[in-house]
Amino acid sequence: MAWVETHQRQLLYAGVAALALWLAAFTYNHVRKGTEAQANAALAALHKPADRAGKQTPPTAAEYLKVAEQHAGTAAADRALLFAADRLFAEGKHAEARTRFEKVLAAKTTGPTAAVAAIGIAACHEALGEADKAVAAYEQVVSLHGSSPEVHQARLALGLLHEQKGRNDQALRLYDEVLRAKPLTVWRMEAEMRREQLLRRQPQLAVGGLPSAAATASAMVAATNSPAKK
């Protein structure tokens, strides 16, 4: 008690300081939530309902960029910038789209947003005819974002680029990797199709790799039709 009486002023100051810190944190979180909610509302407002004919006009890149600028620092702004890059790509403005994707990736180096931005950069290089840069960018997606769904897209795109360069063995390896991936993905069908087309052109590549769907089916038919051993 004597110590408390001696240091009661210091204790009072400490209590006031702790209360001030708590109030500051509470205010920041409250304002932050409100700011994020406003940004989400602004992003959602860009998506207009379909007209009577059932036609729905997507937001323009400029509209997405406006949301990203007005609500900078929020997660909604990051998404708006990513959507803007996607729209620019769809509009054929590949160089500008790549710049926007790069800005997203600079702000988010990990996670789903980063994976989408990274494959967007690779796709822009490919669309611009920069094959070597596209290969390097797709390979970066595979190495840095191996657990994301975009890795299968990257492997398929890499496989096609390798085919165009005559590196068919590398393309086949990438298609096999997609086919071996777990869990099952929608990209497996495309990988199987490309693999079958490649093996029809280059049947010697099948040696040592996964059997083709046609070969597997033939083996099953042969096994079914073969006479039973006595």
Secondary structure, 3 states (H helix, E strand, C coil): CHHHHHCHHHHHHHHHHHHHHHHHHHHHHHHHHHHHHHHHHHHHHCCCCCCCCCCCCCCCHHHHHHHHHHCCCCHHHHHHHHHHHHHHHHCCCHHHHHHHHHHHHHHCCCCHHHHHHHHHHHHHHHHCCCHHHHHHHHHHHHHHCCCCCHHHHHHHHHHHHHHHCCCHHHHHHHHHHHHHCCCCCCHHHHHHHHHHHHHHHCHHHHCCCCCCHHHHHHHHHHHHHCCCCC
